[in-house]
Amino acid sequence: MKKQEVNIIKLGIVTTPNEQTQLLLDDLADLENKLSNKLNKNVKIDYKIDPVIGTSEDIENGRPKLEKIRKENNWDYLINITDLPYIEKGKTLKYLLKDNIMTIFIPALGFFNLKNKQLSMLEDFLKNDILNKENPTTNRLKLIIGMTLLNKPWKGVGNFKTIISLAFATGTYISIFSMPWELSVVYSKTRLTILSLLAIIGMIIWLIYAHKLWEKKSRVTDEKYRSIYNLTTFFTLLITTVIIYSINVILLTVSISLFVPIELFFESTSANKDSIISYSLRLVWFVASLTILAGAFGSTVEDENKIRFITYSYRQNYRYNMIKKEQEEQDND
């Protein structure tokens, strides 16, 4: 009986409520078999979905909580997979290891083969091989991209119906007038490109300002993490805005092809009749850029909490509520 106990490794996996942190939980039986074969021991896995640590600033203070969970569940090893970033002495770490507890920071792993990377680190951890390796680091840009992708900005696009519908309606309306026709012909591709960039950046700035998405300075947050989360918010909105812009272009292409008479367009402008498709696309391009800002202004009618839920990860929402609570406490003093 004692020999059997020696050959059993009880592993606990604690993950945050995020799809990318739960990849190893997809098939626990298969994971147990893989680890048992690699280690020549019987690996038994249990798991718990719990944030445990609220913010990056609390990672060090959260270690005793993880140790308590490990002891309460009688686990030999505990691996904590979190969507928090962690920076130590200016370096962005991929994991933190102490005794029988390892914390993996998903945003630092990049955005490809996440499951295999986690599995490889888990195997090294259980074999104690990871102790002989230098703790790998990643650059800040890669970290921010990882955090942005964890937000899954493409999934929230459907919730921006007000922006899309208002931009499309405005675009359809102004496209029947001759002034936008002539301007789309006169504007160079460089000017149209600049107009598009201004429209996209303008929409991002407006959304951040109107819905208070920028994390402000606070005594409960660290500057290095605050800047990372703010840049993550920016890039999340950038991807969302580009997708919305592309949807607007597609809708306006259909609308303009139906409601703008080609003959009248050429009679009212200086366009060359040999380039019908080119000038039609230029008109779509011009109108889409103008109307995307109108859609952004329309987002102010949306519920602020809804916009924040779409844009933020639950981690950022946690930080937002923490800072808000601090501000309320200061106001009451």
Backbone torsions as a table, in degrees:
resi	resn	phi	psi	omega
1	MET	NA	-43.6	-179.7
2	LYS	-65.8	-37.0	178.9
3	LYS	-63.9	-38.7	178.9
4	GLN	-63.8	-40.1	179.3
5	GLU	-63.1	-37.7	-179.7
6	VAL	-64.3	-35.8	-177.8
7	ASN	-84.5	3.1	178.3
8	ILE	-104.4	130.6	174.2
9	ILE	-110.9	119.7	177.8
10	LYS	-95.1	112.3	-176.6
11	LEU	-110.5	130.4	175.4
12	GLY	-110.1	132.5	177.0
13	ILE	-114.0	119.9	178.2
14	VAL	-112.3	118.4	-178.0
15	THR	-122.2	159.4	174.4
16	THR	-84.1	160.2	-179.2
17	PRO	-74.4	68.8	-179.9
18	ASN	-142.3	136.7	-174.8
19	GLU	-56.3	-41.2	-175.8
20	GLN	-71.9	-21.5	178.9
21	THR	-88.2	-7.3	-176.1
22	GLN	-110.8	17.6	-177.4
23	LEU	-61.9	-35.2	-179.1
24	LEU	-72.0	-13.7	-178.3
25	LEU	-89.4	-1.2	-176.4
26	ASP	-58.4	-40.8	-179.2
27	ASP	-145.1	88.8	-175.7
28	LEU	-66.1	-35.8	180.0
29	ALA	-62.4	-42.9	178.7
30	ASP	-66.6	-39.6	179.0
31	LEU	-64.1	-41.6	178.1
32	GLU	-61.8	-41.7	179.5
33	ASN	-64.5	-44.4	-179.2
34	LYS	-61.7	-47.0	-178.6
35	LEU	-68.6	-37.9	179.2
36	SER	-63.2	-41.7	178.9
37	ASN	-67.4	-38.4	-179.2
38	LYS	-68.6	-38.4	-173.4
39	LEU	-97.7	-9.3	-175.1
40	ASN	58.0	34.2	176.7
41	LYS	-139.2	161.0	-179.7
42	ASN	-86.0	107.0	-177.8
43	VAL	-95.8	124.2	176.7
44	LYS	-112.4	128.6	-174.1
45	ILE	-114.8	134.5	171.2
46	ASP	-124.5	158.0	-178.8
47	TYR	-142.4	162.0	-179.3
48	LYS	-147.2	130.4	176.5
49	ILE	-100.4	109.1	-174.2
50	ASP	-161.1	127.7	178.8
51	PRO	-59.1	-33.0	179.9
52	VAL	58.3	-61.0	-178.3
53	ILE	-106.8	123.4	-173.9
54	GLY	-73.8	-45.2	-176.3
55	THR	-136.5	166.6	178.8
56	SER	-61.4	-32.4	-179.7
57	GLU	-64.4	-20.6	-175.7
58	ASP	-100.9	7.1	-174.6
59	ILE	-59.2	-47.8	-179.7
60	GLU	-63.4	-41.8	-179.9
61	ASN	-70.1	-18.7	-178.3
62	GLY	-84.9	-9.9	-178.8
63	ARG	-59.6	-42.8	177.0
64	PRO	-60.3	-31.6	178.2
65	LYS	-65.2	-41.1	179.1
66	LEU	-66.5	-40.1	178.8
67	GLU	-64.1	-37.0	178.1
68	LYS	-64.7	-42.6	178.7
69	ILE	-63.1	-41.4	-179.6
70	ARG	-61.2	-45.7	-177.9
71	LYS	-69.7	-40.2	-179.4
72	GLU	-62.2	-33.8	-178.4
73	ASN	-95.4	0.0	178.8
74	ASN	58.8	42.8	177.9
75	TRP	-91.5	142.1	174.5
76	ASP	-74.0	-40.6	-179.4
77	TYR	-132.4	150.2	174.7
78	LEU	-130.6	130.3	174.1
79	ILE	-117.1	122.6	-178.9
80	ASN	-104.6	115.9	-179.7
81	ILE	-105.3	114.7	-174.0
82	THR	-126.0	155.7	177.0
83	ASP	-95.7	15.7	177.2
84	LEU	-84.9	146.4	170.0
85	PRO	-85.9	155.9	177.8
86	TYR	-141.8	127.9	-179.0
87	ILE	-122.4	127.3	-179.9
88	GLU	-131.2	121.9	-178.9
89	LYS	53.4	41.3	176.8
90	GLY	81.4	-2.6	-179.1
91	LYS	-106.1	137.5	178.0
92	THR	-90.3	107.8	-174.0
93	LEU	-86.5	151.1	176.8
94	LYS	-92.4	-23.3	177.2
95	TYR	-155.2	164.9	176.7
96	LEU	-133.7	128.7	-174.3
97	LEU	-125.5	130.6	175.3
98	LYS	-150.6	119.4	-178.6
99	ASP	55.4	-123.3	-176.6
100	ASN	-98.9	20.1	-178.2
101	ILE	-123.8	129.2	178.0
102	MET	-126.1	132.0	175.7
103	THR	-111.6	125.1	177.8
104	ILE	-103.8	130.5	-179.2
105	PHE	-101.3	100.2	-173.6
106	ILE	-55.8	-43.5	-177.7
107	PRO	-57.3	-27.0	-177.9
108	ALA	-82.0	-7.0	-177.0
109	LEU	-86.5	-2.6	-177.9
110	GLY	90.7	-152.9	-174.6
111	PHE	-135.6	8.6	176.8
112	PHE	-122.6	146.4	175.1
113	ASN	52.4	41.4	-178.1
114	LEU	-60.4	-41.8	-177.7
115	LYS	-63.5	-45.2	-179.8
116	ASN	-65.4	-37.3	178.2
117	LYS	-64.3	-43.4	179.2
118	GLN	-64.8	-41.7	-179.7
119	LEU	-63.5	-43.3	179.4
120	SER	-62.2	-42.3	179.1
121	MET	-67.3	-37.4	178.5
122	LEU	-64.6	-43.2	178.9
123	GLU	-62.0	-45.4	179.2
124	ASP	-62.5	-37.6	-179.8
125	PHE	-63.1	-47.7	-178.0
126	LEU	-70.4	-26.8	178.2
127	LYS	-90.0	-1.0	-177.1
128	ASN	64.1	13.0	178.1
129	ASP	-69.4	-28.0	-175.2
130	ILE	-66.9	-20.7	178.4
131	LEU	-67.6	-24.3	-178.5
132	ASN	-93.1	3.3	-178.3
133	LYS	-110.8	149.0	176.1
134	GLU	-73.2	136.9	179.9
135	ASN	-63.1	113.7	-177.2
136	PRO	-68.8	149.0	177.6
137	THR	-122.2	169.8	177.1
138	THR	-135.9	163.4	178.8
139	ASN	-84.7	164.7	-174.1
140	ARG	-64.9	-38.8	-178.8
141	LEU	-61.6	-44.4	178.7
142	LYS	-62.6	-38.1	178.4
143	LEU	-63.3	-46.3	-178.4
144	ILE	-65.0	-39.8	177.6
145	ILE	-63.6	-41.6	177.7
146	GLY	-61.2	-43.1	179.3
147	MET	-67.6	-36.7	178.5
148	THR	-63.4	-44.4	-179.8
149	LEU	-68.4	-30.6	175.0
150	LEU	-64.4	-27.8	176.6
151	ASN	-72.3	-18.9	-179.2
152	LYS	49.6	63.4	-176.6
153	PRO	-59.6	-27.8	-179.1
154	TRP	-67.3	-24.8	-178.7
155	LYS	-76.1	-20.6	-177.3
156	GLY	-90.9	-4.5	-175.9
157	VAL	-59.3	-40.0	-179.0
158	GLY	-61.0	-21.5	179.9
159	ASN	-83.3	-7.9	177.6
160	PHE	-95.9	42.3	-177.1
161	LYS	-60.7	-36.1	-178.6
162	THR	-61.8	-45.2	179.6
163	ILE	-62.4	-47.1	-177.2
164	ILE	-64.4	-47.2	-177.0
165	SER	-67.8	-39.1	-179.7
166	LEU	-69.8	-40.8	178.0
167	ALA	-64.0	-41.9	179.9
168	PHE	-66.8	-44.2	-179.1
169	ALA	-64.4	-42.9	178.9
170	THR	-64.8	-42.5	-179.9
171	GLY	-63.7	-43.5	178.8
172	THR	-61.6	-38.7	-178.2
173	TYR	-68.7	-50.1	-175.0
174	ILE	-74.6	-17.6	-178.6
175	SER	-73.6	-9.5	179.0
176	ILE	-88.8	-4.2	179.1
177	PHE	-96.8	152.3	-173.6
178	SER	-76.1	-25.6	-178.7
179	MET	-60.0	-49.7	176.4
180	PRO	-60.4	-31.4	178.6
181	TRP	-60.8	-51.4	-176.5
182	GLU	-66.2	-40.3	179.8
183	LEU	-64.1	-37.5	179.1
184	SER	-66.3	-28.1	178.3
185	VAL	-78.3	-42.5	-175.1
186	VAL	-73.2	-37.0	-177.5
187	TYR	-64.9	135.5	175.5
188	SER	-76.9	166.8	178.5
189	LYS	-63.4	-32.9	177.8
190	THR	-64.4	-44.5	-179.9
191	ARG	-66.6	-38.6	177.8
192	LEU	-65.4	-37.4	177.7
193	THR	-64.6	-45.2	178.1
194	ILE	-61.2	-41.5	178.5
195	LEU	-60.9	-41.3	178.3
196	SER	-63.5	-45.3	-179.9
197	LEU	-63.7	-41.9	178.1
198	LEU	-63.0	-39.3	-179.9
199	ALA	-65.1	-44.6	-178.8
200	ILE	-67.3	-48.2	179.2
201	ILE	-64.0	-39.7	178.7
202	GLY	-61.5	-39.8	178.9
203	MET	-66.0	-41.0	179.4
204	ILE	-62.6	-47.2	-179.2
205	ILE	-61.7	-41.4	-179.3
206	TRP	-65.4	-43.0	179.3
207	LEU	-62.6	-41.7	178.9
208	ILE	-64.1	-44.3	-178.3
209	TYR	-70.0	-49.0	-174.4
210	ALA	-66.6	-31.6	-175.5
211	HIS	-111.6	12.0	173.6
212	LYS	54.2	51.9	-176.5
213	LEU	-90.6	-7.2	-178.6
214	TRP	-87.7	124.5	-178.7
215	GLU	-75.4	121.3	-177.2
216	LYS	-87.9	166.0	179.5
217	LYS	-61.3	136.5	-178.8
218	SER	-152.0	150.8	-179.6
219	ARG	-73.5	-14.5	-179.2
220	VAL	-94.9	-0.6	178.5
221	THR	-126.0	153.5	-178.9
222	ASP	-97.3	141.8	-176.3
223	GLU	-56.7	-41.9	-176.1
224	LYS	-64.5	-36.9	178.1
225	TYR	-78.3	-34.9	179.7
226	ARG	-61.2	-43.6	179.6
227	SER	-66.5	-36.7	178.9
228	ILE	-65.5	-44.9	-179.5
229	TYR	-68.0	-34.8	178.1
230	ASN	-68.0	-40.4	176.9
231	LEU	-67.4	-35.6	175.9
232	THR	-62.2	-42.0	176.7
233	THR	-60.2	-44.9	-179.6
234	PHE	-60.5	-48.9	-177.3
235	PHE	-69.7	-32.5	175.1
236	THR	-62.2	-46.0	178.8
237	LEU	-68.4	-32.3	178.3
238	LEU	-62.2	-48.1	179.3
239	ILE	-63.7	-44.2	179.2
240	THR	-60.2	-44.6	-178.0
241	THR	-65.8	-41.6	178.5
242	VAL	-62.8	-39.7	178.0
243	ILE	-65.2	-44.4	178.4
244	ILE	-61.7	-42.2	178.8
245	TYR	-60.7	-43.5	-179.8
246	SER	-64.7	-40.6	176.9
247	ILE	-62.6	-41.2	178.8
248	ASN	-62.2	-40.4	178.3
249	VAL	-61.6	-44.4	-179.4
250	ILE	-63.2	-46.1	-179.4
251	LEU	-64.4	-41.6	-179.4
252	LEU	-70.7	-29.7	176.3
253	THR	-61.0	-43.8	178.0
254	VAL	-67.4	-45.8	-177.3
255	SER	-62.2	-49.2	-177.4
256	ILE	-66.1	-37.0	178.5
257	SER	-65.2	-24.7	-180.0
258	LEU	-89.8	-37.6	-170.2
259	PHE	-106.6	-8.1	178.0
260	VAL	-106.6	108.4	179.5
261	PRO	-66.0	124.0	-176.0
262	ILE	-60.4	-44.5	-178.5
263	GLU	-62.2	-43.7	179.5
264	LEU	-66.0	-34.8	178.3
265	PHE	-60.8	-46.4	-178.4
266	PHE	-73.1	-30.1	176.7
267	GLU	-69.2	-30.8	-175.1
268	SER	-93.1	-6.6	-177.8
269	THR	-129.6	175.9	178.7
270	SER	-96.7	19.7	-176.6
271	ALA	-70.1	148.9	176.9
272	ASN	-81.9	125.2	-175.0
273	LYS	-66.4	-14.2	-179.8
274	ASP	-77.8	-7.3	-176.4
275	SER	-123.8	57.0	-176.3
276	ILE	-61.5	-50.1	-177.5
277	ILE	-63.0	-43.8	-178.5
278	SER	-59.0	-47.3	-177.5
279	TYR	-73.5	-29.4	175.9
280	SER	-65.8	-42.2	178.9
281	LEU	-68.2	-35.3	177.7
282	ARG	-64.7	-37.5	178.4
283	LEU	-66.3	-43.2	177.2
284	VAL	-60.6	-45.6	179.9
285	TRP	-57.9	-48.9	-178.6
286	PHE	-63.1	-49.8	-176.9
287	VAL	-66.0	-40.1	179.5
288	ALA	-60.7	-39.7	179.6
289	SER	-67.7	-39.4	-180.0
290	LEU	-66.6	-40.5	-169.9
291	THR	-87.3	-14.6	-178.7
292	ILE	-65.9	-32.1	177.0
293	LEU	-69.3	-37.0	177.0
294	ALA	-61.1	-38.8	177.4
295	GLY	-65.0	-39.4	178.7
296	ALA	-62.9	-42.4	178.2
297	PHE	-62.1	-32.3	179.5
298	GLY	-70.7	-16.8	-179.1
299	SER	-69.4	-14.0	-179.5
300	THR	-66.4	-17.1	177.8
301	VAL	-81.4	-12.4	178.8
302	GLU	-75.5	153.8	176.8
303	ASP	-66.2	130.4	-176.2
304	GLU	-60.0	-40.3	179.6
305	ASN	-64.6	-34.0	179.1
306	LYS	-66.2	-45.5	179.1
307	ILE	-62.1	-42.3	-179.5
308	ARG	-66.3	-37.6	178.6
309	PHE	-64.0	-39.0	179.9
310	ILE	-68.3	-41.6	-171.9
311	THR	-83.8	-40.5	-175.8
312	TYR	-89.2	152.0	163.7
313	SER	-76.6	166.9	179.8
314	TYR	-64.5	-24.0	177.4
315	ARG	-64.3	-45.0	179.8
316	GLN	-67.2	-35.0	175.5
317	ASN	-62.9	-38.8	178.4
318	TYR	-62.2	-44.8	179.6
319	ARG	-63.7	-42.6	-179.9
320	TYR	-59.4	-47.0	-178.8
321	ASN	-66.7	-34.1	178.3
322	MET	-65.3	-44.6	179.1
323	ILE	-67.4	-40.4	179.0
324	LYS	-61.2	-41.2	179.4
325	LYS	-64.0	-40.1	178.4
326	GLU	-62.7	-43.6	179.7
327	GLN	-63.3	-39.3	178.8
328	GLU	-65.7	-37.7	178.0
329	GLU	-65.8	-38.0	177.8
330	GLN	-66.7	-38.6	179.7
331	ASP	-65.9	-32.3	-177.7
332	ASN	-79.5	-20.7	-179.2
333	ASP	-70.5	NA	NA
